Structure formats: C-alpha cells, structure tokens
C-alpha cells in the first residue's frame, strides 16, 4: 500500500545518489520533457529510498503522528484533513484518485509532481488533480489542508475512496472513468 513517507534527519540522505538541493531536479530537470512514467518512476525511487531508512516515518503510524499531527473534520458530504509538516523534512505523498482543493495555511514548501517543481508559500490555495503524487520538502513549518467530497466518515473507507494503492490501480480507475464517459 502506498503510504505517506517522510524523514526528519536529512543527514541520512548522504548516501542518496543525489544531493538534497538536487533531489527534485535530478528526477525532473528544469525544462525537461520527461514522460509521465519517468517522473512517476523517479518519485517512487525517492519513496523507496526514504522508506528503507531506519529513521523514516510511515503515514498514520504513532511515530509519524507524533511528528506530523493530523486533524480530521467532517461536514455534510465532506471531509477536511489538516496536517502539520515540520521544517526540514521530505514527504512523499499518497496517490490521489480524485481532484480536490488544498490549502497551505502557513509555511514554505518545494513540491515535485509530474508537472514539474514549484515552490509554494502560505497562504496559498490550489487544486490537486486526480493522479497526483508529490514529493514535498518543507523549508518552514507548514500547515496543509485538503478537502474531499465524500459521504463517508470512516477514515479507512475514505482512504479507499480517495487514495490509489499504486499507479496501476489509478490507471484502472481512469480507464473505467473514460469508458463511462463515452457511454
């Protein structure tokens, strides 16, 4: 299952094949025309490397939640997830099945997606497109909120509804959506 993966002690990246300042640009060089598959493979390589480190934190584990507390809010037909991301960490997010809004309430992050590398500073609002998986580096303590349309209030069911386990599952969801759109 794809998890949010993060590390706090960046010194463990000394053995990573690229330096921290270039970790994003080595996956997605500025001005590059890498294919979606190549960028996805690069993001997965970063996630694999981080997840194999003994210091890594895996999303929703007690250790992760102690460092990155979550707040869940439920409203009629909606779910809001607020997370605190400490300064100086790298995060690899889950794969989003559905398009939804996000808000950076405060903070400063660099973000690598299939579309390239961007630097965002709060307050900021944006749209996460279905299929997004990000690598995030926090330059400052950051509060990130996502909002999801769902009737569910069970977190496990919400995750199943909005998160893909891997890119193959995501591609299957898109194939079904495309087929239904043609009917």
Secondary structure, 3 states (H helix, E strand, C coil): CCCCEEECCHHHHHHCCCCHHHHHHHHCCCCCCCCHHHHHHHHHHHHHHHHCCCCCEECCCHHHHHHCCEEEEEECCEEEEEEEECCCCEEECCEECCCEEEEEEEEEEEEEECCEEEEEECCEEEEECCCCCCEEEEEEEEEEEEEEECCCCCHHHHHHHHEECCHHHHHHHHHHHHHHHHC
